[in-house]
Amino acid sequence: MIRALGILLLAIGGIVCAATPNPPVVAHSMHLTLHTDTHILVGIDTIRVKEGSVDFLLSKSCEVFANQIVGKKLVPLPVVPALEKMKPESDDEKQWLEDAQLFRVEGDQTVVVTWRGTFNDSSSNTLFSREQVADVPNGVISKTGVFLSTSALYYPYTPESIQEFTVTITTPPGWTPVTTGLRKKMGLASEKYVQWSFGGPWQIDALTVAAGEFVVRQTDTLGIVVETCFSPARDSLSATYLSAVKKYLARYSNQFGTYPWPSFSVVEAFFPAGYGLPGFTFLGSEVIALPFIVSTSLGHEVLHNWWGNGVYVPSNGGNWCEGLTTYGADWAYKADKSEKDAAEYRRGLIKDFASYVNDGNDFALRNFTSRSSGATRAVGYGKCAFLFHSLEREIGKDAFLSGLQLFFNQNKYRYAGWQEMEQCFAQTSNRDLKAFFSEWLDKTGAPVVTSADPEFNVWRQPLPGEIPPSLSDLYGANRVLCIQPSTGNASLDSAFRKLAEAMFDTTLRWIEKRPDDDGKQPYVILGMNIPESSRAPAAGNSAAYVRGTSEGRLIGCFTASDEKGVAFLIRKAPHYGKYTYIEFDPSGKNIIKEMK
């Protein structure tokens, strides 16, 4: 394994960052059996609690067969509704706990838990795009595929903790499971099942499992096993993905520190997805086929193994990893091409913030947790990436890179937040950075800068006329007026109405005709033609368009000739927010995209 420059820095400078959190006090030795024909999971978990009192959550849908203390009188531990023991801080957390059962284990005990549960969330309505994330399944075991996230509470889970995991998974023949660690086939568990082990113990904050009837292709680099787990239909892309992953692993190992896992897998998802997990990424089948993913999103997910899945993000105090990963991947790839490409990327981040964020939905960067809308993405990804750009310019490239190396090596396999990061950068730069981080993390908005910044190097509001309007201005507007002339087809009219409700992260108001005032509120026309445009899509195509009036009002149009075309717009138009005009052919392929 190649050891990166961060270790050298520690040896030379004797630099000490924030105190590393205590090691895990809970160890799991877990065996999971996946019954893909019946949606059933059977689990056996030997849990050792080394010290303290630890609460474990398990889905109410799971039936616990045995829950016994090893080495003592075999008395089942009491299992109670989670809400009776834990006090939720939000409605979302309350809903999550309502679906959970809880048991508590005191320190210096080993407990064996055996359970069975059914997991069959629907994945048919999943919506996952650059701007939108909704209806994502938490737990699915089916003949189509397996995806089990911690949110499904499919195993005894303790929130906000790093725990040790040693995992064995049993699947039907022909199926390949993936989780954190290097997979090894152990042989037949019976005539109908195959058993796999994943090494360990691994120190992770949560265990996610995927499985499918994959074609598996493998190679290696730097002592790391690299593989693709694709369907036969996507297998032809494996060589391209393997080659790209090897380059990303070499790049980031050299920049930040030794890759923290023994393997990296690119796993094809059976629903729209784009997840980075410790040691693997889970990408939707359609996403994998997009030609630009290998040079953009793939590297982003690889880098998450350092930021977010190598050093973990605490639930309070702000999510720094998305902005840092964006800066080290998406932003950096543009800079690799040219300064012009980098400036255009920075321009896009500034434009996104201006389009999606307003007084009603803005928030301090320190309060960012995860992306759920265009506004949260603009703050948590875009503004946060600009923080790191500004920090690098403030302290210099050498101190910036050294700070990241120090932060990774001091906090690998641990939770660390903005405070630990600030301390590391302060020491590598020999600067007091409290005012810098407070300015970025605690204040909302973006300043208005009147001096010339043609390269968009400064985080700011765009100047009047500097950036033309785009579809994202409609997506992020406070309120949108919608006009829907009848198409004469009730089903098509209903489809257009669903488009408006899905497309705009805003409050809708339906009106009968175009407003005749000079107000600033944008309005959108939905229908079978684009009367406000100087052009119309070709017959059978669907399109979206936006323009600005001399009074500063935005006018948008979304048009399609049938329900299929409307469905294409709902699914694909959010990906094209930076454009003024987009058009799709009857198969849903984008054939025109313009920025004017």
C-alpha positions in Angstrom: 0.0 0.0 0.0 1.3 3.5 -0.8 1.4 5.7 2.3 0.6 9.3 1.5 2.2 12.6 2.5 0.1 13.1 5.6 2.1 10.6 7.5 5.3 12.4 6.6 3.8 15.6 7.9 3.0 14.1 11.2 6.5 12.8 11.6 8.2 16.1 10.7 6.0 18.6 12.6 4.8 16.6 15.5 1.4 18.2 14.8 -1.5 17.1 17.0 -5.1 17.7 16.0 -8.2 17.4 18.1 -8.3 14.4 20.3 -9.4 11.2 18.5 -12.7 9.9 19.8 -12.6 6.7 21.9 -12.6 3.4 20.0 -15.8 1.4 19.5 -17.2 -0.2 22.6 -19.6 -2.6 20.6 -18.6 -5.4 18.4 -21.0 -7.3 16.0 -20.4 -10.8 14.6 -23.4 -10.9 12.2 -24.8 -13.6 9.9 -27.5 -12.5 7.4 -29.5 -14.9 5.2 -31.3 -13.3 2.2 -34.5 -15.1 1.0 -35.0 -13.3 -2.3 -38.1 -15.2 -3.3 -40.0 -14.3 -0.1 -38.5 -10.9 0.8 -37.3 -12.4 4.1 -34.1 -11.7 6.1 -33.0 -14.0 8.8 -30.3 -12.6 11.1 -28.1 -13.8 13.9 -25.9 -11.3 15.7 -23.5 -11.9 18.5 -23.1 -8.5 20.1 -20.4 -7.8 22.6 -20.8 -4.6 24.6 -17.4 -3.8 26.2 -18.5 -1.0 28.5 -21.4 1.3 29.2 -25.1 0.9 28.5 -26.0 0.6 24.8 -29.4 0.8 23.1 -30.1 -1.2 20.0 -32.9 -0.4 17.5 -34.6 -3.0 15.3 -37.5 -2.7 12.9 -40.9 -3.5 14.4 -41.4 -5.7 11.3 -38.8 -8.1 12.7 -39.8 -10.9 14.9 -37.1 -11.6 17.6 -36.8 -15.3 18.3 -34.0 -15.2 20.9 -32.3 -12.4 22.7 -30.1 -13.9 25.4 -27.1 -13.0 27.5 -24.2 -15.4 26.9 -22.5 -16.9 29.9 -25.3 -16.1 32.3 -28.7 -17.4 33.0 -30.5 -17.4 29.6 -33.1 -14.8 30.3 -34.4 -12.9 27.3 -33.7 -9.1 27.4 -36.9 -7.0 27.3 -37.8 -5.6 24.0 -39.9 -2.4 24.1 -41.2 0.2 21.7 -38.4 2.7 21.0 -40.5 5.7 21.7 -40.9 4.6 25.3 -37.1 4.9 25.9 -35.9 7.5 23.5 -37.0 11.1 23.1 -37.1 12.2 19.4 -36.0 15.7 18.5 -37.9 16.0 15.3 -41.0 14.7 13.6 -38.9 12.6 11.2 -37.0 11.0 14.1 -40.3 10.4 15.9 -41.7 8.6 12.8 -38.5 6.6 12.5 -38.7 5.5 16.2 -42.3 4.6 15.9 -41.3 1.9 13.5 -38.6 0.6 15.9 -38.3 -1.7 18.8 -35.5 -1.3 21.3 -33.5 -3.4 23.7 -30.7 -2.3 26.0 -27.4 -4.1 26.8 -25.2 -3.3 29.8 -21.4 -3.2 29.5 -19.2 -6.3 29.6 -21.9 -8.6 28.2 -22.3 -10.6 25.1 -25.8 -11.1 23.7 -27.0 -13.3 20.8 -30.0 -11.9 18.9 -31.9 -14.0 16.3 -34.6 -12.3 14.2 -36.6 -12.5 11.0 -38.1 -9.7 9.1 -39.8 -8.9 5.7 -38.3 -6.1 3.6 -40.1 -5.1 0.4 -40.2 -1.4 0.1 -41.5 -0.2 -3.3 -38.9 1.1 -5.7 -41.3 2.0 -8.5 -41.8 5.6 -7.5 -38.2 6.4 -6.7 -37.2 9.9 -7.7 -33.4 10.6 -7.6 -31.9 13.5 -9.5 -29.5 16.4 -9.1 -32.3 18.6 -7.7 -34.6 16.0 -6.2 -34.5 13.0 -3.9 -37.7 11.4 -2.9 -39.4 8.0 -2.2 -36.1 6.2 -1.9 -36.5 2.7 -0.6 -34.9 1.8 2.7 -35.1 -2.0 2.6 -35.8 -4.3 -0.4 -35.2 -8.0 -0.7 -36.7 -9.3 -4.0 -35.9 -11.3 -7.1 -35.0 -8.0 -8.8 -32.3 -7.1 -6.2 -31.4 -6.5 -2.6 -30.8 -3.1 -0.9 -30.7 -2.8 2.9 -29.8 0.6 4.4 -29.6 1.3 8.1 -32.7 3.4 7.8 -34.6 0.1 7.4 -33.4 -1.0 10.8 -32.8 -4.4 9.5 -30.2 -5.2 12.1 -29.6 -4.2 15.8 -28.5 -0.6 15.2 -27.2 2.1 17.5 -27.4 5.6 16.2 -24.4 8.0 16.2 -21.8 5.4 17.0 -18.8 3.7 15.5 -19.0 -0.1 15.9 -17.0 -3.1 14.8 -18.6 -5.4 12.3 -17.6 -8.9 11.1 -20.2 -10.0 8.6 -21.2 -13.3 6.8 -24.0 -13.2 4.2 -25.9 -16.2 2.8 -27.5 -15.9 -0.6 -29.2 -18.1 -3.3 -26.8 -19.6 -5.8 -25.9 -17.1 -8.6 -26.3 -14.1 -6.3 -23.4 -11.9 -5.2 -23.7 -9.8 -2.0 -21.8 -6.6 -1.4 -21.0 -4.7 1.8 -18.0 -3.2 3.5 -15.0 -5.5 3.3 -13.4 -8.0 0.8 -15.9 -10.7 -0.2 -14.8 -14.3 0.1 -16.9 -17.3 -1.0 -17.0 -19.8 1.8 -19.0 -22.5 0.0 -22.4 -24.0 0.0 -24.5 -23.4 3.2 -27.0 -25.9 1.9 -28.2 -27.2 -1.5 -30.0 -23.8 -2.0 -27.7 -21.3 -0.5 -24.1 -20.0 -0.7 -22.2 -18.4 2.2 -19.9 -15.4 1.9 -17.6 -13.7 4.4 -16.4 -10.0 4.4 -13.4 -10.0 6.7 -13.1 -7.4 9.4 -13.7 -6.3 12.0 -14.5 -3.0 10.2 -15.1 0.2 12.2 -18.1 1.8 10.5 -21.0 4.0 11.5 -23.6 1.9 9.7 -23.8 -1.3 7.6 -25.5 -1.3 4.2 -25.9 -4.4 2.1 -26.7 -4.9 -1.6 -27.0 -8.0 -3.6 -28.0 -9.1 -7.1 -27.4 -11.6 -9.9 -24.3 -9.8 -11.1 -21.6 -10.4 -13.6 -18.5 -9.6 -11.4 -15.3 -8.3 -13.0 -12.2 -7.7 -10.8 -8.7 -6.1 -11.0 -6.4 -4.6 -8.4 -4.3 -1.6 -7.7 -2.2 -0.5 -4.7 -3.2 -3.7 -3.0 -6.9 -2.8 -3.3 -9.3 -5.2 -5.1 -11.4 -3.2 -7.6 -14.6 -4.7 -9.0 -17.8 -4.0 -10.9 -21.0 -5.9 -10.1 -23.1 -5.2 -13.2 -26.1 -6.8 -14.9 -25.3 -8.6 -18.2 -26.8 -5.6 -20.0 -24.2 -3.3 -18.4 -21.2 -5.7 -18.4 -19.6 -4.1 -21.5 -19.0 -1.0 -19.4 -17.0 -2.9 -16.8 -13.5 -2.3 -18.3 -14.1 1.4 -18.5 -15.2 1.6 -14.9 -12.4 -0.5 -13.5 -9.8 1.6 -15.3 -11.3 4.8 -14.0 -11.6 3.6 -10.4 -8.0 2.6 -10.4 -7.0 6.1 -11.4 -9.2 7.7 -8.8 -7.9 5.5 -6.0 -4.3 6.4 -6.9 -5.1 10.1 -7.1 -6.8 10.3 -3.7 -4.4 7.9 -1.9 -1.6 10.1 -3.0 -3.4 13.4 -2.0 -4.9 12.5 1.3 -3.8 9.2 2.7 -4.1 5.4 2.3 -7.4 4.2 1.1 -9.2 2.9 4.2 -10.8 -0.3 2.8 -9.4 -3.5 1.2 -11.7 -3.2 -1.8 -13.9 -0.9 -3.9 -17.0 -2.1 -5.8 -19.2 -0.3 -8.3 -22.6 -1.9 -7.9 -25.5 -1.5 -10.3 -28.7 -0.5 -8.5 -32.1 -1.7 -9.6 -33.7 1.7 -8.9 -32.5 5.3 -9.5 -29.8 5.8 -7.0 -26.4 7.4 -6.4 -24.9 6.4 -3.0 -21.4 6.3 -1.7 -20.9 3.7 1.0 -17.7 2.5 2.8 -15.9 0.4 0.2 -18.5 0.6 -2.6 -20.9 2.8 -4.5 -24.5 1.9 -5.5 -25.4 3.5 -8.9 -28.7 3.2 -10.8 -28.7 1.2 -14.0 -29.5 4.3 -16.1 -26.9 6.4 -14.4 -24.2 3.8 -15.1 -25.0 4.0 -18.8 -24.5 7.8 -19.0 -21.2 8.5 -20.8 -20.2 11.4 -18.5 -20.6 9.5 -15.2 -17.2 7.9 -15.3 -15.4 11.2 -15.5 -17.7 13.0 -13.0 -19.9 11.3 -10.4 -17.8 8.1 -10.2 -14.8 10.0 -8.9 -17.1 11.8 -6.5 -18.3 8.5 -5.0 -14.7 7.1 -4.8 -13.6 10.3 -2.9 -16.4 9.8 -0.3 -14.3 6.9 1.0 -12.1 9.5 2.5 -14.7 12.2 3.3 -17.9 10.8 4.8 -17.1 7.1 4.7 -13.5 7.2 6.0 -13.9 10.1 8.4 -17.5 10.1 9.5 -19.8 13.1 9.9 -21.5 13.7 13.2 -25.2 14.3 13.2 -24.9 17.7 14.9 -22.6 20.5 14.0 -22.9 20.4 10.2 -22.2 18.1 7.3 -18.8 19.1 5.8 -18.2 16.1 3.6 -20.5 16.9 0.6 -18.9 20.3 0.0 -15.3 18.9 0.5 -16.0 16.0 -1.8 -17.5 18.3 -4.4 -14.4 20.5 -4.2 -12.0 17.6 -4.5 -13.9 15.9 -7.3 -16.4 17.7 -9.5 -14.7 21.1 -9.1 -11.2 19.7 -9.4 -12.0 17.8 -12.6 -13.1 21.1 -14.2 -9.8 22.7 -13.1 -7.9 19.7 -14.6 -9.3 20.6 -18.0 -8.8 24.4 -18.0 -9.2 27.5 -15.9 -12.1 28.4 -18.2 -13.9 25.2 -17.3 -13.2 25.9 -13.6 -14.6 29.4 -13.9 -17.7 28.1 -15.6 -18.2 25.6 -12.9 -17.9 28.3 -10.2 -20.3 30.4 -12.1 -22.8 27.6 -12.0 -22.5 27.2 -8.2 -23.1 30.9 -7.8 -26.0 30.8 -10.2 -27.6 27.8 -8.4 -27.5 29.6 -5.1 -29.1 32.7 -6.6 -31.8 30.5 -8.3 -32.7 28.2 -5.5 -32.0 30.0 -2.2 -34.1 32.8 -0.9 -35.0 34.4 2.5 -37.6 31.7 3.1 -35.3 28.7 2.7 -31.8 29.9 3.4 -29.9 28.5 6.4 -26.4 28.6 8.0 -24.0 26.2 6.5 -23.3 24.8 9.9 -26.9 23.5 9.9 -26.6 21.5 6.7 -27.3 17.8 7.1 -28.2 16.3 3.8 -29.6 17.2 0.3 -33.3 17.2 -0.1 -33.9 20.1 -2.5 -32.3 22.5 -4.8 -31.8 25.0 -2.0 -30.1 22.4 0.4 -27.9 21.3 -2.4 -26.9 24.9 -3.3 -25.9 25.5 0.3 -24.5 22.1 1.4 -22.6 21.3 -1.8 -22.0 24.7 -3.6 -21.5 27.2 -0.8 -19.5 24.6 1.2 -17.3 23.9 -1.8 -16.6 27.6 -2.1 -15.6 27.6 1.6 -12.8 25.2 0.8 -11.8 27.2 -2.3 -11.6 30.4 -0.3 -9.7 28.6 2.5 -7.1 27.3 0.0 -6.6 30.8 -1.4 -6.4 32.2 2.2 -3.8 29.8 3.6 -2.0 28.5 0.4 -2.1 25.2 -1.4 0.6 23.5 0.8 -1.0 24.3 4.1 -4.4 23.4 2.7 -3.4 20.0 1.5 -1.4 19.3 4.6 -4.5 20.2 6.7 -6.6 17.7 4.8 -4.0 15.0 5.2 -3.8 15.7 8.9 -7.5 15.7 9.3 -7.9 12.3 7.5 -5.1 10.6 9.4 -6.1 11.9 12.8 -9.8 11.0 12.4 -10.0 7.9 10.1 -12.8 5.6 11.2 -14.0 8.3 13.7 -16.6 11.1 13.8 -15.1 14.5 13.2 -16.8 17.9 12.6 -16.0 21.5 11.7 -14.1 22.1 15.0 -11.6 19.3 14.4 -11.2 20.5 10.8 -10.6 24.1 11.8 -8.0 23.0 14.3 -6.1 21.0 11.7 -6.0 23.8 9.2 -5.0 26.3 11.9 -2.0 24.2 12.8 -0.8 23.5 9.3 -1.1 27.2 8.4 -0.1 28.5 11.8 -3.1 30.8 11.6 -6.1 31.6 13.8 -9.0 30.7 11.6 -11.9 31.1 14.0 -13.2 34.3 12.3 -12.9 32.6 8.8 -14.9 29.6 9.8 -17.5 31.5 11.8 -18.1 33.8 8.8 -18.7 30.9 6.5 -20.5 28.6 8.8 -22.8 30.9 10.9 -23.8 33.6 8.4 -26.5 33.0 5.8 -26.7 34.3 2.2 -24.0 35.5 -0.2 -22.5 39.0 -0.3 -23.1 41.6 -3.1 -19.7 42.3 -4.6 -19.4 45.3 -6.9 -15.7 45.1 -7.9 -15.0 43.0 -11.1 -14.8 39.2 -10.5 -14.9 37.8 -14.1 -13.5 34.4 -13.1 -16.1 33.9 -10.3 -13.5 33.2 -7.6 -15.5 35.0 -4.9 -18.6 33.7 -3.3 -21.2 36.3 -4.0 -24.6 37.2 -5.6 -24.4 37.5 -9.3 -24.5 41.1 -10.6 -27.5 42.3 -12.6 -27.3 41.0 -16.2 -24.2 38.9 -15.4 -25.9 35.6 -15.7 -28.9 35.0 -18.0 -32.1 33.3 -16.6 -32.4 29.5 -16.6 -34.8 26.8 -15.8 -33.3 26.6 -12.3 -34.7 30.1 -11.6 -38.2 28.6 -12.0 -37.4 25.5 -10.0 -36.2 27.6 -7.1 -38.7 30.5 -7.2 -40.6 31.4 -4.0 -43.9 31.1 -5.8 -44.9 30.2 -9.4 -48.1 31.0 -11.2 -49.2 28.1 -13.4 -51.5 28.4 -16.4 -52.8 25.1 -17.9 -55.0 25.5 -21.0 -57.0 22.3 -21.5 -55.5 19.9 -24.0 -58.9 18.2 -24.5 -57.4 15.0 -22.9 -58.2 14.6 -19.2 -55.3 12.2 -18.6 -52.8 14.5 -20.3 -54.2 17.5 -18.3 -53.7 15.5 -15.1 -50.1 14.6 -16.1 -49.2 18.3 -16.6 -50.6 19.1 -13.2 -48.4 16.4 -11.7 -45.5 17.9 -13.5 -46.0 21.3 -11.9 -46.4 19.7 -8.5 -43.2 17.7 -8.9 -41.0 20.2 -10.6 -41.2 23.3 -8.5 -39.8 23.5 -5.0 -42.3 26.3 -4.2 -45.9 27.3 -3.6 -48.1 27.0 -6.7 -51.0 29.1 -7.7 -53.1 28.1 -10.6 -54.5 31.0 -12.8 -56.7 31.1 -15.9 -54.7 33.3 -18.2 -51.4 35.2 -18.5 -51.1 38.0 -15.9 -51.5 41.4 -17.5 -49.5 43.3 -14.8 -45.8 44.0 -14.7 -45.3 42.0 -11.5 -42.1 40.0 -10.7 -43.8 36.7 -9.9 -42.8 34.1 -12.6 -45.4 32.2 -14.4 -45.4 28.9 -16.3 -47.5 27.7 -19.2 -48.2 23.9 -19.4 -49.6 22.4 -22.6 -49.1 21.0 -26.0 -47.3 24.0 -27.5 -45.1 26.9 -26.5 -46.9 30.1 -27.4 -44.4 32.3 -25.7 -41.4 30.9 -27.6 -40.1 31.8 -31.0 -39.6 28.1 -31.6 -41.6 25.0 -31.1 -40.3 21.4 -30.6 -40.5 18.9 -33.4 -43.7 16.9 -33.6 -43.8 14.2 -30.9 -41.0 15.9 -28.9 -41.2 17.4 -25.4 -39.5 20.6 -24.3 -39.0 23.2 -21.6 -38.2 26.8 -22.0 -37.6 30.0 -19.9 -37.1 33.6 -20.8 -37.0 36.9 -18.9 -39.0 40.0 -19.7 -37.6 43.6 -19.7 -39.4 44.1 -16.4 -37.5 41.2 -14.9 -40.3 38.6 -14.9 -39.6 35.0 -15.8 -41.9 33.1 -18.2 -41.5 29.4 -18.5 -43.1 26.8 -20.8 -43.3 23.0 -20.5 -44.8 21.2 -23.5 -45.4 17.6 -24.6 -47.8 15.9 -26.9 -48.6 12.9 -24.7 -48.3 11.6 -21.2 -45.0 9.8 -22.0 -43.4 13.1 -23.0 -44.6 14.7 -19.7 -43.1 11.8 -17.8 -39.8 12.4 -19.6 -39.9 16.1 -18.5 -40.7 15.2 -14.9 -37.7 12.7 -14.7 -35.2 14.5 -16.8 -35.8 18.3 -16.9 -34.5 18.7 -13.3 -31.1 17.6 -14.5 -30.9 20.5 -17.0 -31.6 23.4 -14.6 -28.7 25.6 -16.0 -30.3 25.7 -19.5 -32.8 28.1 -21.1 -34.2 25.6 -23.6 -34.2 21.7 -23.6 -35.8 19.3 -26.0 -36.3 15.5 -25.9 -37.2 13.1 -28.7 -40.0 10.5 -28.3 -37.6 8.1 -26.7 -36.6 10.6 -24.0 -33.2 11.4 -25.4 -32.0 14.9 -25.0 -31.4 16.4 -28.5 -31.2 20.2 -27.7 -29.9 22.1 -24.7 -29.2 25.8 -24.9 -28.0 28.5 -22.6 -28.9 32.0 -23.8 
